[in-house]
C-alpha cells in the first residue's frame, strides 16, 4: 500500500531530519555571531542559504549508510529484514573484501571427487521422464541453480578471497585429504588451505569464518554436515601420514543458510521445488543491452569454375556463388534467466538424432554417414571465440544463445555444404556480438572458416569455398605462396557475373565423402612431387586464361579450358579416384555438345553448351537433361548469387 516500506524510510529520514536541523541551526548561529563580531553585515537570506546547503551536505554524508540500508530493505525485504540484520549482512559482505587483501595468502581447494552418491543423484537415475533425462549422470555440484552450476556460483563467490584456487577431480576417490595431498605434491603448496565441495552454495555472511583459524571445521548446526575445512601449512606437510585429524576450532553454521544445499539427503523433488531457482535474485544482468530478436544468416553453395583444386596448393582459381542451394543458421538469443549458456540443437532433417525405426536409422546412416553438422557449429564457435580473445576484439559473452541450422545443399558432392554451414554461423556470430568487417575482414573470415574445418575437424579443403562464400558473386583468386604466408590469405578480385555464359550443374544421387579425394595428392605435393607441382601450376594458368576469355567474351575458349581442367584432373588423380559416376556425367555432357568439369572434389559436374549452331543449344541442353535423369543424376541451370 501507500505505507509499504514505512519502517525502512523512517530509519533513514528521521536521523537525516535531526542531523539537518542540528547543522542548520549551528551554522546559522555561528554565521550571525561572526558577522556581528567582525562588523561585516551579511543578508539573512544569504546566511539561511549557506546554512541550508551546509546542513544538507553534512546530513547526506552522515546518513548515507542509513540510506543504503533503507534501499536494500525496500527493494529486497525478504533478504534484508530489519536494520540490525541488514547492517550485519552488509558489514559481513564488505568485510570479505578486506579479507581478500589481508588473508589472500590462503589457497582454496574445491574437492569434486566423491565416493558416495547424493540422494538427488540416486533419484535422477530412477526417473525416465524425457524432460529430466538431461540430468542423468550429472553430479549434484553441476546441476543448474538459477541458470548455472552450483560449482560456478561457489567459484565466483570465493575466488576473490584466495591467492590460488584448485578444483580437484580424482578417479581413485581416496578421500578428501588424499586429494589435498595430491595438490600439495603437484602444485608445491606451502600455505594454509581451505577445503570445500562443489555442491556448497556459499553465503557471503560466512566469509569471515574461513579466516578465523588456520585449522577448523565449518559445519551446519542442524545436520552436523561439514561444508569446509581449514588446514594449516604444517598440517598439510604431513597429510600423507595422517590417519586422523582434529581441527583446532569447530565453527557451527546457523540453520537456513544456502550451504544447506550440500546436504546429501536432499531429494530431486526438493531440488526442483526449492533449489533450482533459489539464487534468481542474485542475477545482476542489465537487460537493456540484451538482444531478443533471432538472427538468420545464409551462406550459399559454390561451384569452382576454373583452376580447382589448386587453391590448396598455392595456385589460382575462379569460383561462382549460386543461389540454387544454401545453408541457413538461426541464432536465438537467450532470455536473461538463461545467462551465458550455449545450446546447439540438431537438425531433425539433415542431422537427425531421432529415427522412425531401426530400418530408418540404418538407411540414413548408409546415405549420410555418422559425422553430423553439430560438430561444425561447435568448432566454429570455438575458433570465433579464441580469435576474438587473441586479437583483443571485445565481445560480451554475458548473454548466450541457442543455435541450429538447416540446409538444402546436396551432401558430399563437392558444393561446399560444410563450409556453408560454418560461414553462415560465422556471420551470425559477428552480428550477435557486434563484430564488424573492419575487425575481421572478409579475407580473414575465409581463412578462419578454413581453420575450423582443417585444424579443428581434420577436413581436407582449400580456401576457395570459404572465399567465395564470404565475397559472393564471381571471384578470381590468387593463392600466391609468399602472399599467403605473409598475410594468411590470398589476393581476391570480384569479376562481373554477367561475363559468364549459361551454366548448368549435374550431381549424383549416391555420393561419397568429398573430403577424402584430396588426401594422397596433397601428401605428394608436400613431399615435393614435381608431377603434382607442375600440374598445380598448370591449373593456375588455366585460371588466368579463363579470366581473359571471359573479359574478351570468348566463351568458346572458356569451354575448352573447362575441358582441359577436367582432363588434367583426371590425369593427376586417376579414374579410380575420379569415379565411374563422375566420368559418366562428363561423357554424357560431351555427347550433347557441352564442356564440363568438377565444381569441387567430386560427385557433381558443371558445364556449358559448346556447340557450333546456337539454334541447337536449348535442344542439346534438354536432351542432356533427359539423358542424365535417365541414369539417376540431377540436372539444373545455375543461378548466380551476388551479395548486395
C-alpha positions in Angstrom: 0.0 0.0 0.0 0.9 3.7 0.4 2.8 3.0 3.6 4.8 0.0 2.3 8.4 0.3 3.4 7.5 2.9 6.1 9.9 1.4 8.6 12.8 1.5 6.2 12.1 5.1 5.2 11.9 6.1 8.9 15.3 4.6 9.6 16.9 7.0 7.1 14.7 10.1 7.2 14.4 10.5 11.0 18.2 10.7 11.5 18.5 12.9 8.4 16.0 15.4 9.7 17.6 15.6 13.1 21.1 16.0 11.8 20.0 18.5 9.2 18.3 20.7 11.9 21.4 20.4 14.2 23.8 21.6 11.5 21.4 24.2 10.1 20.9 25.9 13.5 24.6 25.6 14.5 25.9 27.1 11.3 23.3 29.9 11.3 24.2 30.8 14.9 27.9 30.8 14.1 27.5 32.9 11.0 25.4 35.6 12.8 27.9 35.7 15.6 30.8 36.0 13.3 29.1 38.8 11.3 28.4 40.9 14.4 31.8 40.4 16.0 33.7 41.5 12.8 31.3 44.2 11.9 30.6 42.6 8.5 26.8 42.7 7.9 25.5 39.8 5.8 22.0 39.5 4.5 19.8 37.0 6.4 18.8 35.3 3.2 22.4 34.5 2.4 23.1 33.2 5.9 20.0 31.0 5.6 21.0 29.7 2.2 24.5 28.9 3.3 23.3 27.2 6.5 20.8 25.1 4.5 23.4 23.9 1.9 26.0 23.1 4.6 23.4 21.2 6.7 22.2 19.3 3.7 25.7 18.2 2.7 26.5 17.1 6.2 23.3 15.3 6.8 23.5 13.5 3.4 27.1 12.3 4.1 26.4 11.2 7.6 23.2 9.3 6.8 24.4 7.7 3.6 24.9 4.3 5.3 21.3 4.5 6.6 20.1 5.4 3.0 22.0 2.3 1.6 20.3 0.1 4.2 16.9 1.7 3.6 17.2 1.0 -0.2 18.2 -2.6 0.3 15.4 -3.2 2.8 12.8 -1.7 0.4 14.0 -3.5 -2.7 14.8 -6.9 -1.1 12.7 -7.2 2.0 13.0 -11.0 2.1 16.8 -10.7 2.3 17.2 -7.5 4.4 14.5 -7.8 7.0 15.4 -5.3 9.7 18.0 -2.7 10.5 20.3 -4.8 12.7 20.2 -7.8 10.3 20.7 -5.7 7.3 23.7 -3.8 8.9 25.3 -7.1 9.8 24.8 -8.6 6.4 26.3 -5.6 4.6 29.1 -5.4 7.1 30.0 -9.0 6.5 29.8 -8.6 2.8 32.2 -5.7 2.7 34.5 -7.3 5.3 35.1 -10.0 2.7 36.9 -7.5 0.5 39.3 -6.6 3.3 39.9 -10.2 4.0 40.7 -10.7 0.3 43.6 -8.3 0.7 44.8 -9.3 4.2 44.2 -13.1 4.0 44.8 -13.8 0.3 47.8 -16.0 1.1 45.5 -18.9 1.7 44.7 -21.4 -1.1 41.2 -22.8 -1.8 40.8 -26.4 -2.8 37.4 -27.5 -4.2 37.3 -31.3 -4.0 35.0 -32.6 -6.7 35.8 -36.3 -6.0 33.2 -38.4 -4.2 32.9 -41.9 -3.0 29.1 -41.8 -2.3 26.2 -40.6 -4.4 23.9 -37.9 -3.1 20.2 -38.6 -2.8 19.4 -36.3 -5.7 21.7 -38.3 -8.0 20.1 -41.5 -6.9 16.6 -40.1 -7.6 17.6 -38.9 -11.1 18.7 -42.4 -12.1 15.2 -43.7 -11.3 13.4 -41.1 -13.3 12.7 -41.7 -17.0 10.7 -38.6 -17.8 12.2 -37.2 -21.1 12.2 -33.7 -19.5 14.7 -34.8 -16.9 16.9 -37.3 -18.8 19.3 -34.4 -19.4 20.2 -34.5 -15.7 21.1 -38.2 -15.7 24.8 -38.7 -14.8 25.2 -35.0 -13.8 26.9 -34.6 -10.4 25.0 -32.6 -7.9 27.5 -29.8 -8.0 26.9 -29.4 -11.7 23.1 -29.3 -11.6 21.9 -25.9 -12.7 21.0 -23.5 -9.9 19.4 -20.3 -11.3 21.0 -20.9 -14.7 24.5 -22.2 -13.8 26.0 -25.0 -11.8 26.4 -24.7 -8.0 30.2 -25.1 -8.6 30.2 -22.0 -10.8 28.4 -20.0 -8.1 30.9 -21.2 -5.4 33.9 -20.4 -7.6 32.7 -16.9 -8.4 31.8 -16.2 -4.7 35.2 -17.3 -3.3 37.8 -16.8 -6.0 38.5 -13.2 -4.9 39.3 -14.2 -1.3 42.2 -16.6 -2.1 45.5 -16.3 -3.7 45.1 -19.7 -5.5 42.1 -21.8 -6.3 42.3 -25.5 -7.3 39.4 -27.8 -8.4 40.3 -31.4 -7.9 38.7 -34.5 -9.5 40.2 -37.8 -8.7 39.0 -41.1 -10.3 40.5 -43.1 -7.5 38.4 -41.4 -4.8 40.8 -42.0 -1.9 39.3 -39.3 0.2 39.4 -35.5 0.8 42.8 -35.3 2.5 44.5 -37.6 -0.1 43.2 -35.2 -2.8 44.7 -32.2 -1.0 47.9 -34.1 -0.5 47.9 -34.7 -4.3 47.5 -30.9 -4.9 50.4 -30.2 -2.5 52.7 -32.6 -4.3 51.8 -31.4 -7.8 51.4 -27.7 -7.1 54.0 -27.5 -4.3 51.6 -25.9 -1.8 53.3 -24.2 1.1 50.4 -22.2 2.6 47.3 -22.6 4.6 44.4 -24.3 2.7 40.6 -24.0 2.9 38.8 -27.1 1.5 35.2 -27.1 0.4 32.9 -29.0 -2.1 31.2 -28.3 -5.4 27.7 -28.8 -4.0 28.1 -26.0 -1.5 26.1 -22.8 -2.3 28.1 -20.1 -0.5 26.7 -17.4 1.7 28.9 -14.3 1.9 28.0 -13.9 5.6 30.3 -16.9 6.2 33.4 -15.3 4.6 34.9 -14.3 8.0 34.6 -17.8 9.3 37.1 -19.0 6.7 39.9 -16.8 8.2 39.2 -17.1 12.0 41.7 -20.0 12.2 44.1 -21.9 10.1 42.8 -25.2 11.4 39.0 -25.6 11.6 35.8 -27.4 10.6 32.8 -25.4 9.4 29.6 -27.4 9.7 25.8 -27.0 9.7 24.4 -26.9 13.2 21.2 -28.8 12.3 22.8 -31.8 10.5 26.4 -31.6 11.6 27.4 -31.7 8.0 30.9 -30.4 7.2 30.9 -27.8 4.5 34.5 -26.5 4.7 37.8 -27.4 6.4 40.8 -25.4 7.2 44.3 -26.9 7.2 47.5 -25.1 8.3 50.6 -25.4 6.2 52.1 -27.6 9.0 49.2 -30.0 8.8 49.3 -30.2 5.0 53.0 -31.1 5.2 52.1 -34.3 7.0 48.9 -35.3 5.1 50.5 -38.4 3.6 50.9 -39.9 7.0 47.7 -38.5 8.5 45.2 -41.2 9.7 43.1 -39.0 11.9 42.7 -35.2 12.0 41.3 -33.0 14.8 40.7 -29.3 14.0 41.8 -26.6 16.4 38.3 -24.9 16.0 34.9 -26.1 15.1 32.5 -23.5 13.7 28.8 -24.1 13.5 26.7 -22.5 10.7 23.2 -21.4 11.7 20.2 -23.1 10.2 18.6 -21.9 6.9 21.7 -21.0 5.1 22.4 -21.5 1.4 25.1 -24.0 2.3 22.3 -26.4 3.3 22.2 -27.4 -0.4 25.2 -29.5 0.3 23.1 -31.8 2.4 23.4 -35.3 0.8 19.8 -36.2 1.7 18.2 -33.5 -0.5 15.9 -35.3 -3.0 15.5 -34.4 -6.6 12.0 -33.2 -5.9 13.3 -30.8 -3.3 15.9 -29.6 -5.8 13.2 -28.8 -8.3 10.9 -27.2 -5.7 13.4 -25.1 -3.8 17.0 -25.1 -5.1 16.7 -25.0 -8.8 15.9 -21.2 -8.8 17.0 -20.2 -5.3 19.5 -17.6 -6.5 17.4 -15.8 -9.0 17.7 -12.6 -7.0 21.4 -12.6 -7.4 21.4 -12.5 -11.2 22.7 -9.0 -11.9 22.1 -8.7 -15.7 21.4 -5.4 -17.3 18.7 -6.4 -19.7 18.7 -3.1 -21.5 21.5 -4.3 -23.8 20.4 -7.9 -24.3 19.3 -9.0 -27.8 15.9 -10.5 -28.2 15.4 -11.0 -31.9 16.5 -14.2 -33.6 19.4 -13.8 -36.1 19.1 -15.6 -39.5 22.1 -15.8 -41.8 22.5 -17.7 -45.1 25.6 -19.0 -46.9 25.2 -20.4 -50.4 26.7 -23.3 -52.4 29.5 -22.6 -54.8 30.9 -24.1 -58.0 34.6 -23.9 -58.9 34.7 -22.7 -62.5 38.4 -23.0 -63.1 41.7 -23.9 -61.5 40.5 -26.1 -58.8 41.9 -28.0 -56.9 44.9 -25.7 -57.0 43.5 -23.5 -54.2 45.0 -25.8 -51.7 48.4 -25.8 -53.5 49.2 -22.1 -53.8 47.5 -21.9 -57.2 44.8 -19.8 -58.7 41.0 -20.4 -59.1 37.8 -18.8 -60.3 34.6 -19.6 -58.4 31.0 -18.7 -58.5 28.4 -18.5 -55.7 25.0 -19.9 -56.7 21.6 -19.3 -55.1 20.2 -22.8 -56.0 21.3 -24.2 -52.7 22.0 -22.7 -49.3 22.6 -23.3 -45.6 20.8 -21.2 -43.1 21.8 -20.7 -39.4 19.3 -19.4 -36.8 20.8 -17.9 -33.7 18.2 -17.4 -30.9 19.5 -15.1 -28.1 18.9 -16.4 -24.6 16.4 -14.9 -22.2 18.0 -13.2 -19.1 17.4 -16.2 -16.8 19.3 -18.5 -19.2 22.5 -16.5 -18.8 25.5 -17.3 -21.0 24.7 -20.9 -21.8 25.3 -22.1 -25.4 22.9 -24.7 -26.8 23.4 -26.5 -30.2 20.2 -28.1 -31.5 20.5 -30.9 -34.0 18.7 -30.5 -37.4 16.0 -33.1 -37.5 16.3 -33.5 -41.3 20.0 -33.0 -42.0 21.3 -34.5 -38.8 18.6 -36.4 -37.1 19.1 -37.7 -33.5 15.7 -39.4 -33.6 14.6 -42.0 -36.1 11.2 -43.5 -37.0 12.6 -47.1 -36.9 15.7 -49.1 -36.8 15.5 -49.5 -40.6 15.3 -45.7 -41.0 18.3 -45.3 -38.7 20.3 -47.8 -40.9 19.2 -46.2 -44.1 20.2 -42.6 -43.0 23.5 -43.9 -41.7 24.3 -45.6 -45.0 23.5 -42.4 -47.0 24.7 -39.6 -44.8 27.3 -41.3 -42.6 27.9 -40.6 -38.9 29.5 -37.1 -38.9 26.8 -34.7 -38.0 26.7 -30.9 -38.6 26.7 -30.3 -34.8 30.5 -30.6 -34.8 30.7 -27.8 -37.4 28.8 -25.4 -35.2 30.7 -26.2 -32.1 34.1 -25.9 -33.8 33.1 -22.6 -35.4 32.1 -21.1 -32.0 35.4 -22.2 -30.6 37.5 -20.7 -33.3 35.5 -17.4 -33.3 35.9 -17.0 -29.5 39.6 -17.8 -29.5 40.3 -15.5 -32.4 38.5 -12.6 -30.6 40.5 -13.3 -27.5 43.8 -13.4 -29.3 43.1 -10.2 -31.3 41.5 -8.5 -28.3 38.2 -8.0 -30.1 35.7 -7.1 -27.3 32.7 -9.4 -27.2 30.2 -9.6 -24.4 29.6 -13.2 -23.6 27.2 -12.5 -20.7 24.3 -13.5 -23.0 24.3 -16.9 -24.6 22.2 -18.4 -27.4 20.7 -21.4 -29.0 21.8 -22.2 -32.5 20.5 -24.5 -35.2 20.9 -24.9 -38.9 19.1 -26.2 -41.9 20.5 -26.8 -45.4 19.3 -28.0 -48.8 22.9 -28.3 -50.2 23.3 -31.9 -51.5 25.8 -33.7 -49.3 29.2 -34.9 -50.4 29.0 -33.8 -54.0 31.7 -31.0 -53.7 29.4 -28.0 -53.4 30.9 -26.7 -50.1 28.0 -27.7 -47.9 30.0 -28.0 -44.7 31.7 -24.6 -45.2 28.4 -23.0 -46.0 27.1 -24.0 -42.6 30.2 -22.7 -40.9 30.2 -19.5 -42.9 26.5 -18.8 -42.1 27.2 -19.3 -38.3 30.3 -17.1 -38.5 28.2 -14.3 -40.0 25.5 -14.8 -37.3 28.2 -14.7 -34.5 29.5 -11.4 -35.9 26.0 -9.9 -35.9 25.3 -11.2 -32.4 28.5 -10.0 -30.8 28.6 -6.8 -32.9 31.9 -7.6 -34.6 32.5 -5.6 -37.8 34.2 -6.4 -41.1 36.8 -3.8 -40.1 37.7 -6.0 -37.2 37.6 -9.3 -39.2 37.9 -8.5 -42.9 36.3 -10.8 -45.5 39.7 -12.2 -46.5 40.4 -13.2 -42.9 36.9 -14.6 -42.3 37.5 -17.1 -45.2 40.8 -18.2 -43.6 39.3 -18.6 -40.2 36.4 -20.7 -41.6 39.0 -22.9 -43.3 40.8 -23.2 -39.9 37.6 -24.5 -38.4 37.4 -27.4 -41.0 41.1 -28.0 -41.4 42.6 -27.5 -38.0 39.7 -28.4 -35.7 37.9 -31.1 -37.7 40.7 -32.5 -40.0 38.6 -32.0 -43.2 40.8 -31.8 -46.3 40.0 -28.5 -48.0 41.3 -25.3 -49.6 40.4 -21.6 -49.3 38.3 -21.3 -52.5 35.0 -22.3 -50.9 35.3 -20.0 -47.9 36.4 -17.1 -50.0 33.5 -17.2 -52.5 31.0 -17.8 -49.6 32.4 -14.7 -47.9 32.6 -12.4 -51.0 29.7 -13.7 -53.2 29.3 -13.4 -56.9 32.2 -14.3 -59.2 35.7 -14.1 -57.7 39.2 -14.6 -59.2 41.6 -15.9 -56.5 45.4 -15.9 -56.4 46.8 -18.0 -53.6 50.4 -16.9 -54.1 52.6 -18.6 -51.5 54.5 -15.6 -50.4 51.4 -13.5 -50.0 49.6 -16.4 -48.2 52.4 -16.9 -45.7 52.7 -13.1 -45.1 49.0 -12.3 -44.8 47.3 -15.6 -44.1 45.1 -15.2 -47.2 45.4 -14.7 -51.0 44.6 -11.9 -53.4 40.9 -11.8 -54.3 39.2 -9.8 -57.1 35.5 -9.7 -57.8 34.5 -10.1 -61.5 31.4 -9.2 -63.4 28.9 -12.1 -63.2 27.3 -11.1 -66.5 30.5 -12.2 -68.3 29.6 -15.8 -67.7 27.7 -18.0 -70.2 24.7 -20.0 -69.1 26.0 -22.7 -66.8 24.4 -25.9 -65.6 25.0 -28.4 -62.8 24.5 -32.1 -62.5 25.2 -34.3 -59.5 25.0 -38.0 -58.4 22.3 -39.3 -56.1 24.5 -41.6 -54.1 27.7 -39.7 -53.3 30.8 -40.4 -51.2 32.7 -38.1 -48.8 34.2 -35.4 -51.0 36.8 -34.6 -48.4 38.6 -37.9 -49.0 39.5 -37.1 -52.6 42.4 -34.7 -51.9 44.3 -36.8 -49.4 47.0 -38.6 -51.5 47.7 -35.7 -53.9 48.2 -33.3 -51.0 50.8 -35.5 -49.5 52.6 -35.9 -52.8 52.6 -32.1 -53.1 54.1 -31.7 -49.6 56.7 -34.3 -50.5 57.9 -32.2 -53.4 56.5 -34.5 -56.2 57.3 -32.5 -59.4 54.4 -34.0 -61.4 51.9 -32.6 -58.8 53.7 -29.3 -58.5 53.7 -28.7 -62.3 50.1 -29.9 -62.5 49.0 -27.3 -60.0 50.9 -24.6 -61.8 49.1 -25.6 -65.0 45.7 -25.4 -63.2 46.6 -21.9 -62.1 47.5 -20.9 -65.7 44.0 -22.2 -66.8 42.5 -19.6 -64.4 44.4 -16.7 -65.9 43.4 -17.8 -69.4 39.8 -18.3 -68.4 39.7 -14.8 -66.9 41.0 -13.3 -70.2 38.5 -15.4 -72.2 35.6 -14.0 -70.1 36.8 -10.5 -70.3 37.1 -10.8 -74.1 33.7 -12.5 -74.3 35.3 -15.7 -75.8 33.0 -18.3 -74.4 34.4 -21.0 -76.8 37.8 -20.6 -75.3 36.4 -20.7 -71.8 34.6 -24.0 -72.7 37.9 -25.5 -74.0 39.6 -24.5 -70.7 36.9 -26.2 -68.7 37.5 -29.5 -70.6 41.3 -29.1 -70.2 40.8 -28.5 -66.5 38.9 -31.8 -66.1 41.3 -33.8 -68.3 44.3 -32.6 -66.2 42.5 -33.5 -63.0 41.7 -37.0 -64.3 45.3 -37.4 -65.3 46.6 -36.3 -61.8 44.0 -38.2 -59.7 43.3 -41.3 -61.9 40.0 -42.8 -62.8 39.7 -44.8 -59.5 39.6 -41.5 -57.6 37.5 -39.6 -60.1 34.9 -42.4 -60.0 32.8 -44.0 -62.6 29.6 -41.9 -62.0 31.6 -38.7 -62.5 33.2 -40.0 -65.7 29.8 -40.9 -67.0 28.4 -37.4 -66.4 31.3 -35.9 -68.3 30.8 -38.4 -71.1 27.1 -37.5 -71.4 27.9 -33.8 -71.4 30.4 -34.2 -74.3 27.9 -36.3 -76.2 25.5 -33.4 -76.1 27.9 -30.6 -77.2 28.8 -29.4 -73.7 32.1 -28.9 -71.9 32.1 -30.0 -68.3 34.4 -30.2 -65.2 34.2 -30.8 -61.5 32.9 -27.9 -59.4 34.6 -29.3 -56.4 36.0 -32.6 -55.1 33.7 -34.9 -57.0 30.1 -36.1 -57.1 29.0 -33.2 -59.3 29.9 -31.6 -62.6 29.3 -28.1 -64.0 29.1 -27.4 -67.7 28.2 -25.1 -70.5 27.0 -25.6 -74.1 29.9 -25.6 -76.6 28.2 -26.4 -79.9 28.6 -24.7 -83.3 25.0 -23.9 -84.1 23.5 -21.6 -81.5 20.0 -22.6 -82.6 20.5 -26.1 -81.2 21.6 -25.0 -77.7 18.2 -25.4 -76.0 17.6 -28.7 -77.6 21.0 -30.0 -76.7 20.6 -29.0 -73.1 17.1 -30.5 -72.9 18.4 -33.8 -74.3 21.3 -33.8 -71.9 18.9 -33.3 -69.0 16.8 -36.3 -70.1 19.9 -38.4 -70.5 21.3 -37.5 -67.1 18.0 -38.0 -65.4 17.5 -41.5 -67.0 20.7 -42.6 -65.3 19.8 -41.2 -61.9 21.6 -37.9 -62.0 20.1 -34.5 -61.1 20.3 -31.6 -63.6 19.6 -27.8 -63.2 20.5 -24.4 -64.6 22.7 -22.4 -62.2 21.6 -19.1 -60.7 24.5 -16.9 -59.6 24.3 -15.2 -56.2 25.7 -11.7 -55.8 25.6 -10.1 -52.3 24.1 -6.7 -52.3 
